[in-house]
Amino acid sequence: MQRILSTQLAQHVGKTVTVAGWVHRLRLLKSVAFLIVRDAEGLSQVVVKEAKMLGTLTEESVVEVSATVTRNEQAPGGVELTGPSIRVLSAVDVPLPFELHRPALSASLPTQLDHAALALRHPVRRAALKVAAAATAGFRTALSGQRFVEIQTPKIVGSSTESGADVFGIDYFGRPAYLAQSPQFYKQLMVGVFERVFEVGPVFRAEPSDTARHLAQYTSLDAEMGFVADHRDVMAALTRTLSVMMATVAARTRVTTPKVLPEIPAVSFTEALRIAGAAEGEEDLAPAHERALGEWALREHDSEFLYVTGYPMRKRPFYTHPDPASPAYSNGFDLLFRGLEIVTGGQRLHRYDDYVAALAAAGEPLEPYRGYLDGFRYGMPPHGGWAIGLERFVARLLGIANVREATAFPRDLHRVTP
Amino acid sequence: MQRILSTQLAQHVGKTVTVAGWVHRLRLLKSVAFLIVRDAEGLSQVVVKEAKMLGTLTEESVVEVSATVTRNEQAPGGVELTGPSIRVLSAVDVPLPFELHRPALSASLPTQLDHAALALRHPVRRAALKVAAAATAGFRTALSGQRFVEIQTPKIVGSSTESGADVFGIDYFGRPAYLAQSPQFYKQLMVGVFERVFEVGPVFRAEPSDTARHLAQYTSLDAEMGFVADHRDVMAALTRTLSVMMATVAARTRVTTPKVLPEIPAVSFTEALRIAGAAEGEEDLAPAHERALGEWALREHDSEFLYVTGYPMRKRPFYTHPDPASPAYSNGFDLLFRGLEIVTGGQRLHRYDDYVAALAAAGEPLEPYRGYLDGFRYGMPPHGGWAIGLERFVARLLGIANVREATAFPRDLHRVTP
């Protein structure tokens, strides 16, 4: 018999159907037992009159149940399954390290991560990954609608550029190579091919700090676009993208998403320092400053998002385009979401000579950047882009304190399994 | 003035517009010069009466041209730009290693790959990447429509499993780790969470062979689904997916795509040997056999696709589910496209004890698989899935001989740049 889903039961009242899923919970009462079966869409309640029918059935075993759909206002969804026959597809014969049927997982995070394949079945953990999937789908929909072309770029690179310290080394057929810390250079080169490109892919940071915000591998939602006047064109494209991402999350999940204003408020770095009450000479925003800015944006503009533009050049990577009117400041921006930076972006240099000068000024050798810079010799338009850290975005959206709970199998300083 | 695209020119006849792009070609005639500007969508022809206006302008420089749109039946698209003013956004002042405006790139493949940022601008190279983007989008659309949830899994793993030899080693915070050769184990574990999952991501093979078919990094289109009866449910889902992939490529590009029959013909491995004229005892299909099968499927079934099912267990990975009726053969399949295998899939083992037995039979230790196998202790339904190699798929679809031309920045035994 064709299996149906828990959410389809109400359409089959009075009929015999087959459901299948995991034993979410077993409730053995005096005269009756309830078997709660969990499938991809929800729960089904199966009424079992003869407890011996359950045999040695344990939670998380996989079962197929054929039974009659019966109305019962007390049951979840108003229906339950009666007169069942039960077939066990996979029996669980070891004790579970923790229970899945409570509203929250009681196990510590390390225990959850050790048993990720089990912990991720909990509705709260599942929901975070569904939000990540929806946000990613929205990102792609938004960009495809704005003429961006999807690309796939190398994750193994020949030289460690960007921030040399936090890079993983590889043995590449006996030669040294590295895991890419971002698709930055490749997405810029691909602006020369498609004008507008995006990539969703893993990036790798050999981040030695063990914090609630850092992962050794995370998913980066990257975009880059050519023929911009300056960073404001990039911000406008990002705002449209963010709006579609939120709409997609709202449509596909039960999460209430924040409003994205058609024009997200923007303040310059120097204004931001003043608003946050920071000292005038500061060169970056501390977490407390970002929080203060988040509160200010909500209060003054009714916005949970805020752009901060014009960060000092000294604090931005060498490929950042300076503000032509004020070259100590950049055409770079951050996007704060509820007082936390979740996107970094900006206009990039586009002329070869400017790159040579910027690397010289930074005291960096030209050689490791050769393959990247050659592309700029052959004509690149003014361009810019951004990168969204998916796990941080999801964590911020759902109020998850540790980014490890916003990904399936996190990698960090101490963890490389499962 | 707002820039318009080359494809929009015909809507602006008689008006002054701005286009921007790369100098695709300069044609200097006796009394007039033609400047062909290439943008993301196509070409614009600019008529330049005074040759000196072009100054030292060179091909691939980036320009912005304001001019009047004028009808001319001889011009591409029936319109050209007259009375231009030209602004150079990025000047190219080095000789190009090859010309881009010929119908085919004349440079050797290594030269093209050395200068990938330039070579990829050629319409033929661009087209292959656009087909890859469309196929990928179709893959996701098809699977999202069949209740599959997108996942992101680790590319850094703690133990080298699958095919130990061809694995890249990493220095992971001073400990050994490896680049994932596939998301196989993770997508299986995620069946326990979402029932149906897919992933589009890079996989890594330290493949020591330098062939036209191998890449050290390629893009794998992976799917895995639970609650299947056997591999035929997986094949049905793959067929639907393939059909949407082809429709998406046809809709988004100029490529004529092959028909995907609602039911792709399938032959068993033993039948396949007979059809291909191979010796009865063979344990795998040689390339010549696959080609013969491709011709047979076209002739007998008018299909460019053919499933071969029931490969011998000895030739399939340990997690493959045997055919219950004939346990020396597997519930695994390959999909041939024009006589070449482009998809491998099948039903997997789903019970912990079966995994322990299969590893013992293969003479493999249990320990490296511990993190993976634990998931199977906690209840997994019968399941199966497949992996499509994106670059091979695109190469086969477009008749590209070397898979390196179906990706932007290939990685192989000899190449780790640009």
Boltz contact constraints between the chains, C-beta under 6 A:
constraints:
  - contact:
      token1: [A, 20]
      token2: [B, 227]
      max_distance: 6.0
  - contact:
      token1: [A, 22]
      token2: [B, 379]
      max_distance: 6.0
  - contact:
      token1: [A, 40]
      token2: [B, 194]
      max_distance: 6.0
  - contact:
      token1: [A, 40]
      token2: [B, 195]
      max_distance: 6.0
  - contact:
      token1: [A, 60]
      token2: [B, 378]
      max_distance: 6.0
  - contact:
      token1: [A, 60]
      token2: [B, 379]
      max_distance: 6.0
  - contact:
      token1: [A, 61]
      token2: [B, 379]
      max_distance: 6.0
  - contact:
      token1: [A, 62]
      token2: [B, 379]
      max_distance: 6.0
  - contact:
      token1: [A, 62]
      token2: [B, 381]
      max_distance: 6.0
  - contact:
      token1: [A, 89]
      token2: [B, 381]
      max_distance: 6.0
  - contact:
      token1: [A, 90]
      token2: [B, 350]
      max_distance: 6.0
  - contact:
      token1: [A, 90]
      token2: [B, 351]
      max_distance: 6.0
  - contact:
      token1: [A, 90]
      token2: [B, 379]
      max_distance: 6.0
  - contact:
      token1: [A, 90]
      token2: [B, 380]
      max_distance: 6.0
  - contact:
      token1: [A, 92]
      token2: [B, 378]
      max_distance: 6.0
  - contact:
      token1: [A, 92]
      token2: [B, 379]
      max_distance: 6.0
  - contact:
      token1: [A, 94]
      token2: [B, 377]
      max_distance: 6.0
  - contact:
      token1: [A, 117]
      token2: [B, 189]
      max_distance: 6.0
  - contact:
      token1: [A, 117]
      token2: [B, 192]
      max_distance: 6.0
  - contact:
      token1: [A, 117]
      token2: [B, 375]
      max_distance: 6.0
  - contact:
      token1: [A, 118]
      token2: [B, 378]
      max_distance: 6.0
  - contact:
      token1: [A, 120]
      token2: [B, 193]
      max_distance: 6.0
  - contact:
      token1: [A, 121]
      token2: [B, 193]
      max_distance: 6.0
  - contact:
      token1: [A, 126]
      token2: [B, 193]
      max_distance: 6.0
  - contact:
      token1: [A, 133]
      token2: [B, 149]
      max_distance: 6.0
  - contact:
      token1: [A, 133]
      token2: [B, 150]
      max_distance: 6.0
  - contact:
      token1: [A, 149]
      token2: [B, 133]
      max_distance: 6.0
  - contact:
      token1: [A, 150]
      token2: [B, 133]
      max_distance: 6.0
  - contact:
      token1: [A, 152]
      token2: [B, 219]
      max_distance: 6.0
  - contact:
      token1: [A, 154]
      token2: [B, 409]
      max_distance: 6.0
  - contact:
      token1: [A, 154]
      token2: [B, 411]
      max_distance: 6.0
  - contact:
      token1: [A, 155]
      token2: [B, 202]
      max_distance: 6.0
  - contact:
      token1: [A, 156]
      token2: [B, 217]
      max_distance: 6.0
  - contact:
      token1: [A, 156]
      token2: [B, 411]
      max_distance: 6.0
  - contact:
      token1: [A, 158]
      token2: [B, 416]
      max_distance: 6.0
  - contact:
      token1: [A, 158]
      token2: [B, 417]
      max_distance: 6.0
  - contact:
      token1: [A, 168]
      token2: [B, 170]
      max_distance: 6.0
  - contact:
      token1: [A, 169]
      token2: [B, 171]
      max_distance: 6.0
  - contact:
      token1: [A, 170]
      token2: [B, 168]
      max_distance: 6.0
  - contact:
      token1: [A, 170]
      token2: [B, 170]
      max_distance: 6.0
  - contact:
      token1: [A, 171]
      token2: [B, 169]
      max_distance: 6.0
  - contact:
      token1: [A, 172]
      token2: [B, 416]
      max_distance: 6.0
  - contact:
      token1: [A, 173]
      token2: [B, 413]
      max_distance: 6.0
  - contact:
      token1: [A, 177]
      token2: [B, 416]
      max_distance: 6.0
  - contact:
      token1: [A, 189]
      token2: [B, 117]
      max_distance: 6.0
  - contact:
      token1: [A, 192]
      token2: [B, 117]
      max_distance: 6.0
  - contact:
      token1: [A, 193]
      token2: [B, 120]
      max_distance: 6.0
  - contact:
      token1: [A, 193]
      token2: [B, 121]
      max_distance: 6.0
  - contact:
      token1: [A, 193]
      token2: [B, 126]
      max_distance: 6.0
  - contact:
      token1: [A, 194]
      token2: [B, 40]
      max_distance: 6.0
  - contact:
      token1: [A, 195]
      token2: [B, 40]
      max_distance: 6.0
  - contact:
      token1: [A, 202]
      token2: [B, 155]
      max_distance: 6.0
  - contact:
      token1: [A, 217]
      token2: [B, 156]
      max_distance: 6.0
  - contact:
      token1: [A, 219]
      token2: [B, 152]
      max_distance: 6.0
  - contact:
      token1: [A, 227]
      token2: [B, 20]
      max_distance: 6.0
  - contact:
      token1: [A, 350]
      token2: [B, 90]
      max_distance: 6.0
  - contact:
      token1: [A, 351]
      token2: [B, 90]
      max_distance: 6.0
  - contact:
      token1: [A, 371]
      token2: [B, 417]
      max_distance: 6.0
  - contact:
      token1: [A, 371]
      token2: [B, 418]
      max_distance: 6.0
  - contact:
      token1: [A, 375]
      token2: [B, 117]
      max_distance: 6.0
  - contact:
      token1: [A, 377]
      token2: [B, 94]
      max_distance: 6.0
  - contact:
      token1: [A, 378]
      token2: [B, 60]
      max_distance: 6.0
  - contact:
      token1: [A, 378]
      token2: [B, 92]
      max_distance: 6.0
  - contact:
      token1: [A, 378]
      token2: [B, 118]
      max_distance: 6.0
  - contact:
      token1: [A, 379]
      token2: [B, 22]
      max_distance: 6.0
  - contact:
      token1: [A, 379]
      token2: [B, 60]
      max_distance: 6.0
  - contact:
      token1: [A, 379]
      token2: [B, 61]
      max_distance: 6.0
  - contact:
      token1: [A, 379]
      token2: [B, 62]
      max_distance: 6.0
  - contact:
      token1: [A, 379]
      token2: [B, 90]
      max_distance: 6.0
  - contact:
      token1: [A, 379]
      token2: [B, 92]
      max_distance: 6.0
  - contact:
      token1: [A, 380]
      token2: [B, 90]
      max_distance: 6.0
  - contact:
      token1: [A, 381]
      token2: [B, 62]
      max_distance: 6.0
  - contact:
      token1: [A, 381]
      token2: [B, 89]
      max_distance: 6.0
  - contact:
      token1: [A, 409]
      token2: [B, 154]
      max_distance: 6.0
  - contact:
      token1: [A, 411]
      token2: [B, 154]
      max_distance: 6.0
  - contact:
      token1: [A, 411]
      token2: [B, 156]
      max_distance: 6.0
  - contact:
      token1: [A, 413]
      token2: [B, 173]
      max_distance: 6.0
  - contact:
      token1: [A, 416]
      token2: [B, 158]
      max_distance: 6.0
  - contact:
      token1: [A, 416]
      token2: [B, 172]
      max_distance: 6.0
  - contact:
      token1: [A, 416]
      token2: [B, 177]
      max_distance: 6.0
  - contact:
      token1: [A, 417]
      token2: [B, 158]
      max_distance: 6.0
  - contact:
      token1: [A, 417]
      token2: [B, 371]
      max_distance: 6.0
  - contact:
      token1: [A, 418]
      token2: [B, 371]
      max_distance: 6.0
